Amino acid sequence: MKKLKWLFLSLVFVLALGAMGYAAILFGGALIVDEEDLVLDATTTIETNDGTVIGKLYEENRIPISLEDIPDHVRQAFIAIEDRRFYNHGGVDFKSVVRAVYRDIIAMAKVEGASTITQQLAKNLFLTNDKTWLRKTKEVMAAFHLERIFTKDEIFELYLNEIYFGEGVYGIETASQKFFNKSAGDLTLAEGALLAGMAKAPNGYSPVRHPEKAENRRNVVMQAMEETGVISTEERAQAKGETLGLDVQEYEPKPWAASYIDLVLKEAQTNHQLSSEEVLRGGYKIVVNIDTEIQQIAFDKFQDNTYFPGNTEGVEGAFVMLEQESGKVAAAVGGRDYQLGDLNRVVVNRQPGSTMKPLAVYGPAMMQETYQPYTMIRDEEMAIDGYTATNYDDQYDGAVSIYEALVKSKNAPAVWLLNEIGIPYSKKYLDQLDLPVQDEGLAIALGGLSEGLTPLQLAESYQSFASSGETVDALTINQIYNREDDVVYEGETTPSEVFSPQVAWNMTSILSDAVTEGTGSSGHYEKALAGKTGSTQHPHVDDAVKDAWFVGYTPEYVSAAWMGYDRSDEDHYLTAGSEKPTQLTKDILSEIDHEKSLAASFEKPENVAALPKPIDLPEDITLHGGYSFRGLSLFNGKLEWTAAEDDRVVYRIYREEEDGVDERIGEVKGDHEYTIDRIQIFNRSSYYVVPYDPLTKIEGKRSNTVEISS
């Protein structure tokens, strides 16, 4: 009885110890397995609307595929060579373990593995490759845990998607596309066996680096498949006679798209709360609005040094182009040699210079009836509240029309007008344009901002003039699909009206002339283009330029181009101004026109009035006078003068009076003569003619004076 008692107690102890060990294994497995790691990293692709991949982003280059989409002969190849009893064991194949332990003891080292597919998955997901007993113990614990929480098919699917195939490729779908340019669902017996053979040593059995070893290993796999009865001898022999049949796909990064992809990542993070880390591992398909032709044209132009003048190397630039109606970002170049992750100058704040005038001054002003394109405003050097604005050429006309002030980019009139309409009124429109200007001074009129604006912001804002007064948000992303191929975002924007259609059309008319006759006349572009130049004074070098701009639009696109140095000091300054970004933009447009045939003119909306061209008053009028006989003592006076080419000029006829207040006796439009009725021959009078501009309501220089005589 005593022996039976001890035997019973020993049995209980062993059972308890076994139970404790099993519990430890189960509990330990739960600690080792990190459920977050079970969600495999997947490659995010950046694609055009026609499906062209322009970028791949990943931590591990993997395209997940479901087990049901993988052919049975491919699955059987992996099972035959890696774990024949996969569907029969509980995560650990104890027969293989005993054999491996025996050989390890004989060798006095860890020389042979006995890992099942489940163990391999556990090791690859949660552990290192160290050949130690502790690591092996953890591997077993994790394998048991995986078998408890997943089905065999779920484990197998994870394994086939997780496995590394060399060449930076993870998962069978990515490997299939890499080596055979096809989906795993289309793999043949021989192709599937080759991939299965790579599992043991992906670099050693690489079909690219070691084709003979890869072929031999493939044949070993098919031999194993025959031994397990999943293929016949005839099938094996036929597949063995096939070549490797490689169609290796080498993905070439596209440097011309790097700036655009960076904008996509910023938009994904800002608008869709997708962090860079999530994009790199989330397996998204992001369909973007890029126009690859325009993007490559702009990128190529940025490699040309002639557009980027500086006193030393390192002149940088940025360019962004939006579709005029939709706001879709067609192209973006964030630097001359941009690499993903670099400073993307498309979204870097810069002082906008005179590109600010239409947005902060003239657009808001023309929303008031008081200020229209040919309204005369002051053009004098003046101090207003301690701020003095001077014209860049130090030339002042006393008064100019809004039209002329904008075409010639005069500074003094812009500052005067901002003071007249009021800074709070101006900033109300800037807020609607999504330009959060914190400044309160009159320097706003000339782009003197404490924070500055980005090229992207300026392009978005000028869209209001191109689109009948409406703005929409600029978008790089059209659609986002998750790894299940479900649409999680569909690009759409809601237009917002800032300026009236009439003001927008007036601005388009004025800025079109600024491009052909004003500050934006540098370079050559034959088709419709409106735009505004801008430059800023260098803070350390007299008469040198810090920032140079051109912001413009066609009937199809809105663009902004900036040039300058990332660092502004006495050793870094531009040697030319806004003419360079203007030339660059026009040359980009010329090449786009060659590919797409852009519009030759802006089309006036039906609900707006055309803006007449300015009237040039004649500078020198020669007047002649005489009599014509009417009978008895009555005569008619006849005045004739040299006529201007513009028949819209109105001529006002004045008679000199002795008291010094001359009388306007009539006016003529579209003609160059005037008849004075019933002049008495003995009453002599003197007359002169003055040209008058009905647009600006300003008189020009008077003619010579004539006295009517017979």
Sequence and secondary structure as in RCSB ss.txt:
>XXXX:A:sequence
MKKLKWLFLSLVFVLALGAMGYAAILFGGALIVDEEDLVLDATTTIETNDGTVIGKLYEENRIPISLEDIPDHVR
QAFIAIEDRRFYNHGGVDFKSVVRAVYRDIIAMAKVEGASTITQQLAKNLFLTNDKTWLRKTKEVMAAFHLERIF
TKDEIFELYLNEIYFGEGVYGIETASQKFFNKSAGDLTLAEGALLAGMAKAPNGYSPVRHPEKAENRRNVVMQAM
EETGVISTEERAQAKGETLGLDVQEYEPKPWAASYIDLVLKEAQTNHQLSSEEVLRGGYKIVVNIDTEIQQIAFD
KFQDNTYFPGNTEGVEGAFVMLEQESGKVAAAVGGRDYQLGDLNRVVVNRQPGSTMKPLAVYGPAMMQETYQPYT
MIRDEEMAIDGYTATNYDDQYDGAVSIYEALVKSKNAPAVWLLNEIGIPYSKKYLDQLDLPVQDEGLAIALGGLS
EGLTPLQLAESYQSFASSGETVDALTINQIYNREDDVVYEGETTPSEVFSPQVAWNMTSILSDAVTEGTGSSGHY
EKALAGKTGSTQHPHVDDAVKDAWFVGYTPEYVSAAWMGYDRSDEDHYLTAGSEKPTQLTKDILSEIDHEKSLAA
SFEKPENVAALPKPIDLPEDITLHGGYSFRGLSLFNGKLEWTAAEDDRVVYRIYREEEDGVDERIGEVKGDHEYT
IDRIQIFNRSSYYVVPYDPLTKIEGKRSNTVEISS
>XXXX:A:secstr
 HHHHHHHHHHHHHHHHHHHHHHHHHHHHHHH  GGGGS  B EEEE TTS EEEEE SSEE    GGGS HHHH
HHHHHHH TTTTTSSS  HHHHHHHHHHHHHHTS       HHHHHHHHHHS     HHHHHHHHHHHHHHHHHS
 HHHHHHHHHHH B STTEESHHHHHHHHHSS GGG  HHHHHHHHHHTS TTTT TTT HHHHHHHHHHHHHHH
HHTTSS HHHHHHHHTS            GGGHHHHHHHHHHHHHHH   HHHHHHB  EEEE   HHHHHHHHH
HTT GGG  BSSS  EEEEEEEETTT BEEEEE  TT  TTS  GGGS B  GGGGHIIIIIHHHHTSTT  TT 
EEEES EEETTEEE  TT    EEEEHHHHHHTT HHHHHHHHHHH HHHHHHHHHHTT      SGGGGGT  S
S B HHHHHHHHHHHHTTTEE   BSEEEEE TT  EEEE     EE S HHHHHHHHHHHHHHHHTSTT SS  
 S  EEEEEEEE SSSTT EEEEEEEEE SSEEEEEEEE SS BTTB BSS THHHHHHHHHHHHHHHHHH   S
S    TTS          S   EEEEEEEEETTEEEEEEEE   S TT EEEEEE  TTS  EEEEEEES SEEE
EEEEETTS  EEEEEEEETTTTEE      EE   
